Amino acid sequence: KLGIDSLQTLEMLSRLENHFGIELPDYEVQGVSDFKTLAERIQSRL
């Protein structure tokens, strides 16, 4: 895991949506173990 709790996850998703103009469902972030994988999931939505 990324070492963040559920509230931090929601805040991060909100910031990503605002910054990149994407919608990343929370289920896609759950289970992500590193930032490289998270970046790949963000990039796939751009």
PyMOL Python script that loads the backbone (N, CA, C, O; Angstrom):
from pymol import cmd

cmd.read_pdbstr("""\
ATOM      1  N   LYS A   1       0.837  -1.185   0.000  1.00  0.00           N
ATOM      2  CA  LYS A   1       0.000   0.000   0.000  1.00  0.00           C
ATOM      3  C   LYS A   1       0.877   1.240   0.000  1.00  0.00           C
ATOM      4  O   LYS A   1       2.076   1.184   0.270  1.00  0.00           O
ATOM      5  N   LEU A   2       0.246   2.350  -0.308  1.00  0.00           N
ATOM      6  CA  LEU A   2       0.974   3.607  -0.385  1.00  0.00           C
ATOM      7  C   LEU A   2       1.239   4.214   0.987  1.00  0.00           C
ATOM      8  O   LEU A   2       1.953   5.210   1.099  1.00  0.00           O
ATOM      9  N   GLY A   3       0.674   3.624   2.023  1.00  0.00           N
ATOM     10  CA  GLY A   3       0.884   4.138   3.368  1.00  0.00           C
ATOM     11  C   GLY A   3      -0.031   5.303   3.709  1.00  0.00           C
ATOM     12  O   GLY A   3       0.312   6.142   4.542  1.00  0.00           O
ATOM     13  N   ILE A   4      -1.197   5.360   3.066  1.00  0.00           N
ATOM     14  CA  ILE A   4      -2.158   6.415   3.363  1.00  0.00           C
ATOM     15  C   ILE A   4      -3.492   5.786   3.735  1.00  0.00           C
ATOM     16  O   ILE A   4      -3.838   4.698   3.275  1.00  0.00           O
ATOM     17  N   ASP A   5      -4.238   6.502   4.585  1.00  0.00           N
ATOM     18  CA  ASP A   5      -5.531   5.961   5.005  1.00  0.00           C
ATOM     19  C   ASP A   5      -6.627   6.349   4.016  1.00  0.00           C
ATOM     20  O   ASP A   5      -6.365   7.025   3.021  1.00  0.00           O
ATOM     21  N   SER A   6      -7.845   5.920   4.295  1.00  0.00           N
ATOM     22  CA  SER A   6      -8.940   6.126   3.345  1.00  0.00           C
ATOM     23  C   SER A   6      -9.270   7.603   3.145  1.00  0.00           C
ATOM     24  O   SER A   6      -9.605   8.009   2.033  1.00  0.00           O
ATOM     25  N   LEU A   7      -9.182   8.406   4.190  1.00  0.00           N
ATOM     26  CA  LEU A   7      -9.447   9.837   4.054  1.00  0.00           C
ATOM     27  C   LEU A   7      -8.384  10.500   3.180  1.00  0.00           C
ATOM     28  O   LEU A   7      -8.701  11.337   2.336  1.00  0.00           O
ATOM     29  N   GLN A   8      -7.135  10.125   3.386  1.00  0.00           N
ATOM     30  CA  GLN A   8      -6.052  10.657   2.556  1.00  0.00           C
ATOM     31  C   GLN A   8      -6.213  10.213   1.105  1.00  0.00           C
ATOM     32  O   GLN A   8      -5.900  10.968   0.184  1.00  0.00           O
ATOM     33  N   THR A   9      -6.696   8.997   0.902  1.00  0.00           N
ATOM     34  CA  THR A   9      -6.934   8.503  -0.456  1.00  0.00           C
ATOM     35  C   THR A   9      -7.982   9.349  -1.160  1.00  0.00           C
ATOM     36  O   THR A   9      -7.801   9.726  -2.318  1.00  0.00           O
ATOM     37  N   LEU A  10      -9.078   9.652  -0.472  1.00  0.00           N
ATOM     38  CA  LEU A  10     -10.131  10.480  -1.062  1.00  0.00           C
ATOM     39  C   LEU A  10      -9.621  11.878  -1.380  1.00  0.00           C
ATOM     40  O   LEU A  10      -9.953  12.443  -2.422  1.00  0.00           O
ATOM     41  N   GLU A  11      -8.819  12.432  -0.484  1.00  0.00           N
ATOM     42  CA  GLU A  11      -8.250  13.762  -0.727  1.00  0.00           C
ATOM     43  C   GLU A  11      -7.320  13.735  -1.938  1.00  0.00           C
ATOM     44  O   GLU A  11      -7.352  14.640  -2.771  1.00  0.00           O
ATOM     45  N   MET A  12      -6.501  12.703  -2.029  1.00  0.00           N
ATOM     46  CA  MET A  12      -5.586  12.574  -3.160  1.00  0.00           C
ATOM     47  C   MET A  12      -6.365  12.443  -4.468  1.00  0.00           C
ATOM     48  O   MET A  12      -6.020  13.085  -5.459  1.00  0.00           O
ATOM     49  N   LEU A  13      -7.409  11.620  -4.479  1.00  0.00           N
ATOM     50  CA  LEU A  13      -8.221  11.448  -5.682  1.00  0.00           C
ATOM     51  C   LEU A  13      -8.863  12.761  -6.104  1.00  0.00           C
ATOM     52  O   LEU A  13      -8.917  13.075  -7.293  1.00  0.00           O
ATOM     53  N   SER A  14      -9.345  13.521  -5.145  1.00  0.00           N
ATOM     54  CA  SER A  14      -9.954  14.816  -5.445  1.00  0.00           C
ATOM     55  C   SER A  14      -8.934  15.760  -6.069  1.00  0.00           C
ATOM     56  O   SER A  14      -9.238  16.456  -7.038  1.00  0.00           O
ATOM     57  N   ARG A  15      -7.738  15.783  -5.521  1.00  0.00           N
ATOM     58  CA  ARG A  15      -6.688  16.652  -6.068  1.00  0.00           C
ATOM     59  C   ARG A  15      -6.268  16.212  -7.466  1.00  0.00           C
ATOM     60  O   ARG A  15      -6.035  17.049  -8.339  1.00  0.00           O
ATOM     61  N   LEU A  16      -6.171  14.916  -7.677  1.00  0.00           N
ATOM     62  CA  LEU A  16      -5.815  14.411  -9.007  1.00  0.00           C
ATOM     63  C   LEU A  16      -6.885  14.773 -10.027  1.00  0.00           C
ATOM     64  O   LEU A  16      -6.576  15.188 -11.144  1.00  0.00           O
ATOM     65  N   GLU A  17      -8.143  14.613  -9.637  1.00  0.00           N
ATOM     66  CA  GLU A  17      -9.244  14.956 -10.536  1.00  0.00           C
ATOM     67  C   GLU A  17      -9.214  16.437 -10.897  1.00  0.00           C
ATOM     68  O   GLU A  17      -9.402  16.800 -12.058  1.00  0.00           O
ATOM     69  N   ASN A  18      -8.978  17.291  -9.902  1.00  0.00           N
ATOM     70  CA  ASN A  18      -8.923  18.729 -10.154  1.00  0.00           C
ATOM     71  C   ASN A  18      -7.711  19.113 -10.995  1.00  0.00           C
ATOM     72  O   ASN A  18      -7.819  19.944 -11.896  1.00  0.00           O
ATOM     73  N   HIS A  19      -6.577  18.523 -10.709  1.00  0.00           N
ATOM     74  CA  HIS A  19      -5.340  18.891 -11.402  1.00  0.00           C
ATOM     75  C   HIS A  19      -5.309  18.384 -12.843  1.00  0.00           C
ATOM     76  O   HIS A  19      -4.975  19.128 -13.766  1.00  0.00           O
ATOM     77  N   PHE A  20      -5.657  17.126 -13.023  1.00  0.00           N
ATOM     78  CA  PHE A  20      -5.548  16.510 -14.343  1.00  0.00           C
ATOM     79  C   PHE A  20      -6.866  16.483 -15.114  1.00  0.00           C
ATOM     80  O   PHE A  20      -6.880  16.175 -16.306  1.00  0.00           O
ATOM     81  N   GLY A  21      -7.967  16.801 -14.446  1.00  0.00           N
ATOM     82  CA  GLY A  21      -9.262  16.751 -15.108  1.00  0.00           C
ATOM     83  C   GLY A  21      -9.688  15.336 -15.451  1.00  0.00           C
ATOM     84  O   GLY A  21     -10.332  15.103 -16.473  1.00  0.00           O
ATOM     85  N   ILE A  22      -9.326  14.390 -14.591  1.00  0.00           N
ATOM     86  CA  ILE A  22      -9.676  12.987 -14.815  1.00  0.00           C
ATOM     87  C   ILE A  22     -10.513  12.483 -13.645  1.00  0.00           C
ATOM     88  O   ILE A  22     -10.556  13.103 -12.582  1.00  0.00           O
ATOM     89  N   GLU A  23     -11.162  11.375 -13.854  1.00  0.00           N
ATOM     90  CA  GLU A  23     -11.865  10.710 -12.770  1.00  0.00           C
ATOM     91  C   GLU A  23     -11.211   9.354 -12.567  1.00  0.00           C
ATOM     92  O   GLU A  23     -11.215   8.505 -13.459  1.00  0.00           O
ATOM     93  N   LEU A  24     -10.658   9.166 -11.397  1.00  0.00           N
ATOM     94  CA  LEU A  24      -9.978   7.922 -11.063  1.00  0.00           C
ATOM     95  C   LEU A  24     -10.750   7.274  -9.916  1.00  0.00           C
ATOM     96  O   LEU A  24     -10.670   7.742  -8.781  1.00  0.00           O
ATOM     97  N   PRO A  25     -11.490   6.210 -10.194  1.00  0.00           N
ATOM     98  CA  PRO A  25     -12.285   5.565  -9.140  1.00  0.00           C
ATOM     99  C   PRO A  25     -11.402   5.059  -8.001  1.00  0.00           C
ATOM    100  O   PRO A  25     -10.275   4.616  -8.221  1.00  0.00           O
ATOM    101  N   ASP A  26     -11.928   5.133  -6.795  1.00  0.00           N
ATOM    102  CA  ASP A  26     -11.134   4.711  -5.643  1.00  0.00           C
ATOM    103  C   ASP A  26     -10.739   3.241  -5.710  1.00  0.00           C
ATOM    104  O   ASP A  26      -9.708   2.855  -5.160  1.00  0.00           O
ATOM    105  N   TYR A  27     -11.551   2.410  -6.382  1.00  0.00           N
ATOM    106  CA  TYR A  27     -11.183   0.990  -6.479  1.00  0.00           C
ATOM    107  C   TYR A  27      -9.906   0.788  -7.297  1.00  0.00           C
ATOM    108  O   TYR A  27      -9.235  -0.233  -7.150  1.00  0.00           O
ATOM    109  N   GLU A  28      -9.563   1.754  -8.159  1.00  0.00           N
ATOM    110  CA  GLU A  28      -8.326   1.632  -8.930  1.00  0.00           C
ATOM    111  C   GLU A  28      -7.100   1.992  -8.102  1.00  0.00           C
ATOM    112  O   GLU A  28      -5.978   1.635  -8.461  1.00  0.00           O
ATOM    113  N   VAL A  29      -7.308   2.690  -7.007  1.00  0.00           N
ATOM    114  CA  VAL A  29      -6.194   3.084  -6.150  1.00  0.00           C
ATOM    115  C   VAL A  29      -5.984   2.058  -5.039  1.00  0.00           C
ATOM    116  O   VAL A  29      -4.864   1.867  -4.565  1.00  0.00           O
ATOM    117  N   GLN A  30      -7.059   1.404  -4.631  1.00  0.00           N
ATOM    118  CA  GLN A  30      -6.948   0.395  -3.581  1.00  0.00           C
ATOM    119  C   GLN A  30      -6.019  -0.720  -4.047  1.00  0.00           C
ATOM    120  O   GLN A  30      -6.148  -1.225  -5.162  1.00  0.00           O
ATOM    121  N   GLY A  31      -5.109  -1.086  -3.204  1.00  0.00           N
ATOM    122  CA  GLY A  31      -4.194  -2.163  -3.533  1.00  0.00           C
ATOM    123  C   GLY A  31      -2.959  -1.726  -4.290  1.00  0.00           C
ATOM    124  O   GLY A  31      -2.060  -2.534  -4.522  1.00  0.00           O
ATOM    125  N   VAL A  32      -2.897  -0.453  -4.682  1.00  0.00           N
ATOM    126  CA  VAL A  32      -1.692   0.043  -5.352  1.00  0.00           C
ATOM    127  C   VAL A  32      -0.573   0.078  -4.320  1.00  0.00           C
ATOM    128  O   VAL A  32      -0.738   0.634  -3.234  1.00  0.00           O
ATOM    129  N   SER A  33       0.556  -0.512  -4.659  1.00  0.00           N
ATOM    130  CA  SER A  33       1.628  -0.633  -3.674  1.00  0.00           C
ATOM    131  C   SER A  33       2.762   0.364  -3.863  1.00  0.00           C
ATOM    132  O   SER A  33       3.624   0.490  -2.993  1.00  0.00           O
ATOM    133  N   ASP A  34       2.775   1.072  -4.985  1.00  0.00           N
ATOM    134  CA  ASP A  34       3.842   2.049  -5.192  1.00  0.00           C
ATOM    135  C   ASP A  34       3.365   3.177  -6.105  1.00  0.00           C
ATOM    136  O   ASP A  34       2.354   3.054  -6.796  1.00  0.00           O
ATOM    137  N   PHE A  35       4.110   4.266  -6.090  1.00  0.00           N
ATOM    138  CA  PHE A  35       3.705   5.440  -6.855  1.00  0.00           C
ATOM    139  C   PHE A  35       3.879   5.249  -8.356  1.00  0.00           C
ATOM    140  O   PHE A  35       3.210   5.920  -9.142  1.00  0.00           O
ATOM    141  N   LYS A  36       4.753   4.358  -8.761  1.00  0.00           N
ATOM    142  CA  LYS A  36       4.913   4.084 -10.194  1.00  0.00           C
ATOM    143  C   LYS A  36       3.612   3.506 -10.762  1.00  0.00           C
ATOM    144  O   LYS A  36       3.149   3.926 -11.823  1.00  0.00           O
ATOM    145  N   THR A  37       3.038   2.557 -10.060  1.00  0.00           N
ATOM    146  CA  THR A  37       1.775   1.957 -10.498  1.00  0.00           C
ATOM    147  C   THR A  37       0.658   2.991 -10.494  1.00  0.00           C
ATOM    148  O   THR A  37      -0.167   3.020 -11.407  1.00  0.00           O
ATOM    149  N   LEU A  38       0.629   3.836  -9.471  1.00  0.00           N
ATOM    150  CA  LEU A  38      -0.369   4.898  -9.419  1.00  0.00           C
ATOM    151  C   LEU A  38      -0.205   5.834 -10.611  1.00  0.00           C
ATOM    152  O   LEU A  38      -1.193   6.209 -11.241  1.00  0.00           O
ATOM    153  N   ALA A  39       1.023   6.212 -10.925  1.00  0.00           N
ATOM    154  CA  ALA A  39       1.284   7.091 -12.068  1.00  0.00           C
ATOM    155  C   ALA A  39       0.833   6.443 -13.373  1.00  0.00           C
ATOM    156  O   ALA A  39       0.299   7.123 -14.250  1.00  0.00           O
ATOM    157  N   GLU A  40       1.042   5.147 -13.507  1.00  0.00           N
ATOM    158  CA  GLU A  40       0.604   4.437 -14.716  1.00  0.00           C
ATOM    159  C   GLU A  40      -0.916   4.465 -14.846  1.00  0.00           C
ATOM    160  O   GLU A  40      -1.446   4.628 -15.945  1.00  0.00           O
ATOM    161  N   ARG A  41      -1.607   4.310 -13.739  1.00  0.00           N
ATOM    162  CA  ARG A  41      -3.076   4.347 -13.774  1.00  0.00           C
ATOM    163  C   ARG A  41      -3.582   5.747 -14.112  1.00  0.00           C
ATOM    164  O   ARG A  41      -4.567   5.899 -14.836  1.00  0.00           O
ATOM    165  N   ILE A  42      -2.909   6.761 -13.590  1.00  0.00           N
ATOM    166  CA  ILE A  42      -3.275   8.140 -13.927  1.00  0.00           C
ATOM    167  C   ILE A  42      -3.025   8.382 -15.404  1.00  0.00           C
ATOM    168  O   ILE A  42      -3.876   8.934 -16.101  1.00  0.00           O
ATOM    169  N   GLN A  43      -1.864   7.972 -15.880  1.00  0.00           N
ATOM    170  CA  GLN A  43      -1.497   8.194 -17.280  1.00  0.00           C
ATOM    171  C   GLN A  43      -2.479   7.504 -18.225  1.00  0.00           C
ATOM    172  O   GLN A  43      -2.773   8.033 -19.297  1.00  0.00           O
ATOM    173  N   SER A  44      -2.980   6.351 -17.853  1.00  0.00           N
ATOM    174  CA  SER A  44      -3.918   5.638 -18.721  1.00  0.00           C
ATOM    175  C   SER A  44      -5.243   6.383 -18.870  1.00  0.00           C
ATOM    176  O   SER A  44      -6.000   6.119 -19.804  1.00  0.00           O
ATOM    177  N   ARG A  45      -5.522   7.302 -17.967  1.00  0.00           N
ATOM    178  CA  ARG A  45      -6.762   8.083 -18.013  1.00  0.00           C
ATOM    179  C   ARG A  45      -6.595   9.411 -18.747  1.00  0.00           C
ATOM    180  O   ARG A  45      -7.579  10.094 -19.032  1.00  0.00           O
ATOM    181  N   LEU A  46      -5.360   9.774 -19.049  1.00  0.00           N
ATOM    182  CA  LEU A  46      -5.123  11.069 -19.711  1.00  0.00           C
ATOM    183  C   LEU A  46      -5.361  10.988 -21.193  1.00  0.00           C
ATOM    184  O   LEU A  46      -5.206  11.985 -21.898  1.00  0.00           O
TER     185      LEU A  46
END
""", "prot")
cmd.dss("prot")
cmd.show_as("cartoon", "prot")
cmd.util.cbc("prot")
cmd.orient("prot")
